[in-house]
Amino acid sequence: MKETIEEAAKNYANYNEQINKAVQEAVKFGAKWQQEQDKKKYSEEDMLDFANWCRILDNKHHNRVITIQQLFKQFKKTEE
């Protein structure tokens, strides 16, 4: 069975519409994923606060031995 020009055009338009919807969904998914990744990062302000906190802690406890990993666990941001 041969396709008419009108049917071919309609099928092509439907195909393009499906592709466009898929691309839009992929972009939305990517944007949402990126937002979630950004929540896991520390801001410059967070890092400065952490450095200041370490300095204060070091001045209070000269002989205390603590790892950076332990400090990060204590200082880690909680989900808001």
MOJO-V198298 format. One record per residue. N is the residue number from 1. RES is the residue in one small letter. PSI is psi in whole degrees, 0 to 359 (999 if undefined). OMEGA is omega in degrees with one decimal (NA if undefined). D_CENTER is the distance of its C-alpha to the mean C-alpha in Angstrom with 1 decimal. Layout:
n=(N,N)
res=(RES,RES)
psi=(PSI,PSI)
omega=(OMEGA,OMEGA)
d_center=(D_CENTER,D_CENTER)
This chain:
n=(1,2,3,4,5,6,7,8,9,10,11,12,13,14,15,16,17,18,19,20,21,22,23,24,25,26,27,28,29,30,31,32,33,34,35,36,37,38,39,40,41,42,43,44,45,46,47,48,49,50,51,52,53,54,55,56,57,58,59,60,61,62,63,64,65,66,67,68,69,70,71,72,73,74,75,76,77,78,79,80)
res=(m,k,e,t,i,e,e,a,a,k,n,y,a,n,y,n,e,q,i,n,k,a,v,q,e,a,v,k,f,g,a,k,w,q,q,e,q,d,k,k,k,y,s,e,e,d,m,l,d,f,a,n,w,c,r,i,l,d,n,k,h,h,n,r,v,i,t,i,q,q,l,f,k,q,f,k,k,t,e,e)
psi=(128,145,139,164,320,317,319,317,317,316,319,317,316,318,314,323,319,319,314,318,318,318,317,317,320,319,316,315,315,319,317,318,317,320,319,322,321,329,336,351,155,137,168,320,319,316,322,319,318,316,319,319,319,318,315,315,319,322,329,327,80,323,6,134,119,142,159,321,317,321,316,320,321,328,352,139,139,153,135,999)
omega=(179.3,178.4,175.0,177.6,179.7,179.6,178.7,179.5,-180.0,178.9,178.8,179.3,178.2,179.4,179.1,178.9,177.8,177.9,-179.9,178.4,179.4,178.8,178.7,178.6,178.7,178.7,177.7,179.2,179.8,179.5,178.9,178.7,-179.7,177.7,178.9,179.0,-180.0,178.9,-177.4,-177.0,175.2,178.0,176.4,178.8,177.1,-177.4,177.0,176.0,179.7,179.5,178.7,178.3,178.0,179.7,179.4,179.2,-179.9,179.4,-179.1,-173.1,-175.0,-174.1,-178.1,177.5,-179.3,-177.9,176.4,179.5,178.1,178.7,179.2,179.0,180.0,-173.2,-172.5,177.7,174.0,178.5,-177.4,NA)
d_center=(50.1,49.2,46.5,47.6,45.9,44.8,43.3,41.5,40.1,38.9,37.4,35.6,34.3,33.1,31.4,29.6,28.6,27.1,25.2,23.9,22.7,20.9,19.2,18.3,16.8,14.8,13.5,12.6,10.9,8.9,8.0,7.2,5.1,3.2,3.9,3.5,1.9,3.9,6.1,6.9,8.3,11.8,13.3,16.6,18.4,17.0,18.3,21.6,22.1,21.6,24.1,26.5,26.3,27.1,30.0,31.4,31.2,32.9,35.7,36.3,36.4,37.9,38.5,35.4,33.6,29.9,27.1,23.9,22.1,24.2,23.4,19.6,20.2,22.4,20.2,16.8,15.0,15.5,13.4,15.0)
